Amino acid sequence: MWRSRISALLCGQFGGFSRLPLGVVSCSQTAAGAPPRRECFAVKSSTGSLRNTENSRVMPSNVEIKAKVSDPARFAEKAAQLSQSEGTIIRQHDTFFNCSQGRLKLRDFMNGSGQLIFYERPDTDGPKLSRYSISPTNDPSSLRAVLSDALEVKGEVRKERRLFLIGQTRVHLDAVEGLGNYMELEVVMRPEQTVEEGQQVAEDLMEKLGVSKESLVTGAYMDLLLKGHKEI
């Protein structure tokens, strides 16, 4: 009983992470490895209020694309040219926990800091809206132990991420243990932009980076590992 109640609290059944309409976006994540600085905004929407009526807060979101990368060196070269930087290397160890809705993971940056992240996004290829909540932690190991006892671990993902900032988009080149090389685009939409405009930004950048539609993948890295995808 206590385990199901804790799971519900973390996964949104008691109002902590209530579902919001698709047109909702809010606060942008600006730091690469540190807890995010938040700058709140709202995307135009015809679905009504953008706030969670139970706790009067908004839930951040990005427009995202994920794809398999066959030539990581070439991709990195194009991303470096567009960002005018060599990118930032970030090591990440993600632990996913059982959750009744969305996904709940603890991200350990392997430097004594981490983030507890809950997010919801459709499992489709192409640009998609991802809504999330983040809580920073300075003791990811202890938090992992508590959540493991309460919810049980669903799986783990280890990767080395190379982050490029291109305009309003975070471009990730990921070397994922057991899966291989992938890229992610995360478009942080501006206040005046609609979700459709954010999707167009993602598609335009995908073309500039040479990412084909055939290489697009659905789901999270954890999903791919659970489905038995192998590193090529």
Phi, psi and omega per residue, in radians:
M1 nan -0.822 3.138
W2 -1.113 -0.599 -3.139
R3 -1.170 -0.750 3.135
S4 -1.151 -0.593 3.123
R5 -1.204 -0.739 3.092
I6 -1.094 -0.746 3.110
S7 -1.041 -0.724 3.141
A8 -1.145 -0.694 3.123
L9 -1.080 -0.749 -3.100
L10 -1.316 -0.550 -2.991
C11 -1.767 0.143 2.913
G12 1.889 0.044 -3.048
Q13 -1.448 -0.220 3.126
F14 -1.980 0.367 3.021
G15 1.653 -0.098 -3.113
G16 -1.225 -0.646 3.141
F17 -2.301 1.133 -3.082
S18 -1.187 2.607 3.103
R19 -1.191 2.513 3.112
L20 -2.141 2.739 3.105
P21 -1.110 2.763 -3.024
L22 -1.012 -0.569 -3.065
G23 -1.383 0.272 -3.056
V24 -1.664 2.348 2.956
V25 -2.585 2.856 -3.072
S26 -2.629 -1.693 -2.833
C27 -1.763 2.363 -3.038
S28 -1.569 2.554 3.059
Q29 -1.676 2.115 -2.999
T30 -1.945 -0.323 -3.095
A31 -1.679 2.671 -3.100
A32 -1.399 -0.943 -3.062
G33 -2.053 -0.107 -3.100
A34 -1.780 2.865 3.069
P35 -0.950 2.457 -3.003
P36 -1.251 2.560 2.932
R37 -1.572 2.355 -2.996
R38 -1.897 2.300 3.075
E39 -2.177 1.851 -2.935
C40 -1.399 2.422 3.050
F41 -2.684 2.981 3.139
A42 -2.293 2.477 3.076
V43 -1.515 2.524 3.110
K44 -1.011 2.384 -3.083
S45 -2.691 2.607 3.080
S46 -1.819 0.217 -3.058
T47 -1.651 0.056 3.096
G48 1.797 -2.599 -3.051
S49 -1.067 2.481 3.126
L50 -1.630 -0.018 -3.051
R51 -1.774 2.628 2.980
N52 -1.270 1.999 -3.019
T53 -1.216 -0.313 -3.114
E54 -1.389 -0.607 -3.119
N55 -2.279 0.191 3.023
S56 0.909 0.855 3.047
R57 -2.362 2.804 3.109
V58 -1.867 2.779 -3.042
M59 -1.981 2.167 -3.098
P60 -1.091 2.738 3.015
S61 -2.752 2.712 3.067
N62 -2.217 2.837 2.877
V63 -1.704 2.208 -2.978
E64 -2.171 2.663 3.004
I65 -2.415 2.403 3.067
K66 -2.219 2.453 -3.131
A67 -2.640 2.691 3.023
K68 -1.316 2.464 -3.139
V69 -2.012 2.083 -3.116
S70 -1.500 -0.475 -3.119
D71 -2.280 1.465 -3.081
P72 -1.086 -0.570 3.132
A73 -1.134 -0.760 3.119
R74 -1.162 -0.722 3.108
F75 -1.083 -0.773 3.135
A76 -1.082 -0.651 3.121
E77 -1.108 -0.796 3.129
K78 -1.142 -0.740 -3.140
A79 -1.130 -0.673 3.121
A80 -1.136 -0.681 3.119
Q81 -1.133 -0.770 -3.105
L82 -1.234 -0.603 -3.113
S83 -1.587 -0.246 -3.065
Q84 0.990 0.723 3.096
S85 -2.712 2.866 3.098
E86 -1.559 -0.006 3.126
G87 1.467 2.969 -3.134
T88 -2.084 2.254 3.129
I89 -1.501 2.252 3.141
I90 -2.305 2.195 3.037
R91 -1.594 2.371 -3.087
Q92 -2.411 2.381 3.026
H93 -2.145 1.888 -3.101
D94 -1.759 2.246 3.046
T95 -1.960 2.100 3.134
F96 -1.676 2.442 -3.132
F97 -2.023 2.690 3.096
N98 -1.073 2.346 -3.038
C99 -2.604 2.402 -3.043
S100 -1.302 -0.373 3.072
Q101 -2.607 2.606 -3.101
G102 1.104 -2.718 3.121
R103 -2.336 2.482 3.110
L104 -2.185 2.147 -3.130
K105 -2.435 2.647 3.023
L106 -1.878 2.105 -3.139
R107 -1.761 2.038 3.118
D108 -1.778 2.102 -3.126
F109 -1.477 0.084 3.073
M110 1.092 0.435 3.108
N111 -2.374 0.349 -3.120
G112 1.612 -0.027 3.123
S113 -2.152 2.826 -3.140
G114 -2.898 -3.116 3.123
Q115 -2.493 2.381 2.956
L116 -1.647 2.143 -2.992
I117 -2.201 2.199 2.955
F118 -1.942 2.334 3.133
Y119 -2.590 2.725 3.089
E120 -2.296 2.299 3.016
R121 -2.764 2.625 -3.133
P122 -1.235 2.568 3.112
D123 -1.560 1.300 3.101
T124 -2.319 2.732 3.051
D125 -1.431 2.975 -3.094
G126 1.412 -3.114 -3.125
P127 -1.106 2.393 3.135
K128 -2.576 2.640 -3.129
L129 -1.474 2.247 3.114
S130 -2.069 2.132 3.115
R131 -1.855 2.408 -3.008
Y132 -2.611 2.820 2.979
S133 -2.302 2.440 -3.071
I134 -2.256 2.378 3.022
S135 -2.247 2.091 -3.123
P136 -1.269 2.718 3.074
T137 -2.494 2.544 3.042
N138 -1.796 0.119 3.134
D139 -2.489 1.166 -3.092
P140 -1.091 -0.536 -3.111
S141 -1.137 -0.788 3.131
S142 -1.189 -0.691 3.122
L143 -1.123 -0.668 3.097
R144 -1.078 -0.709 -3.138
A145 -1.105 -0.757 -3.133
V146 -1.137 -0.820 -3.120
L147 -1.174 -0.593 3.094
S148 -1.110 -0.731 3.107
D149 -1.157 -0.690 -3.039
A150 -1.379 -0.734 -2.968
L151 -2.029 -0.363 -3.027
E152 1.269 2.545 -3.064
V153 -1.443 2.325 3.079
K154 -1.516 -0.636 3.137
G155 3.000 3.054 -3.102
E156 -2.343 2.577 3.105
V157 -2.285 2.202 3.066
R158 -2.010 2.345 -3.115
K159 -2.687 2.761 2.954
E160 -1.925 2.136 -3.035
R161 -1.925 2.355 3.019
R162 -1.939 2.005 -3.022
L163 -1.743 2.226 3.022
F164 -2.077 2.426 3.063
L165 -1.850 2.034 -3.127
I166 -2.156 1.803 -3.075
G167 1.044 -2.154 -3.126
Q168 -1.656 0.241 -3.029
T169 -2.055 2.360 2.988
R170 -1.607 2.091 -3.138
V171 -1.874 2.132 -3.116
H172 -1.929 2.252 2.936
L173 -1.902 1.934 -2.993
D174 -1.936 2.274 2.933
A175 -1.772 1.829 -2.997
V176 -1.757 2.184 -3.120
E177 -1.057 2.151 3.116
G178 1.543 -0.178 -3.110
L179 -2.071 -0.691 -3.088
G180 1.978 -2.568 -3.006
N181 -1.837 2.288 -3.132
Y182 -2.406 2.871 3.016
M183 -2.265 2.609 3.047
E184 -2.282 2.448 2.967
L185 -1.971 2.312 3.065
E186 -2.195 1.871 -3.134
V187 -1.563 2.068 3.064
V188 -1.594 1.862 -3.011
M189 -1.265 2.537 3.096
R190 -1.416 2.822 -3.056
P191 -0.948 -0.648 -3.039
E192 -1.522 -0.033 -3.056
Q193 -1.610 2.546 3.022
T194 -1.555 2.957 3.081
V195 -1.067 -0.684 3.130
E196 -1.077 -0.657 3.101
E197 -1.182 -0.657 3.069
G198 -1.102 -0.685 3.088
Q199 -1.109 -0.665 3.130
Q200 -1.159 -0.675 3.081
V201 -1.032 -0.775 -3.127
A202 -1.115 -0.760 -3.117
E203 -1.164 -0.694 3.116
D204 -1.106 -0.745 -3.135
L205 -1.218 -0.619 3.085
M206 -1.022 -0.720 3.124
E207 -1.159 -0.753 -3.138
K208 -1.115 -0.549 -3.121
L209 -1.518 -0.039 3.106
G210 1.304 0.525 3.135
V211 -1.593 2.080 -3.113
S212 -1.464 2.717 3.104
K213 -1.145 -0.501 3.139
E214 -1.172 -0.392 -3.102
S215 -1.552 -0.095 -3.113
L216 -1.138 2.519 3.125
V217 -2.240 2.779 3.112
T218 -1.908 2.787 3.065
G219 1.368 3.126 3.139
A220 -1.610 2.913 3.071
Y221 -0.996 -0.636 3.121
M222 -1.049 -0.712 3.120
D223 -1.098 -0.738 -3.137
L224 -1.114 -0.709 3.116
L225 -1.135 -0.724 -3.135
L226 -1.177 -0.507 3.125
K227 -1.420 -0.093 3.072
G228 1.532 0.332 3.058
H229 -1.116 2.467 -3.093
K230 -1.996 2.707 3.083
E231 -1.212 2.351 3.137
I232 -1.887 nan nan
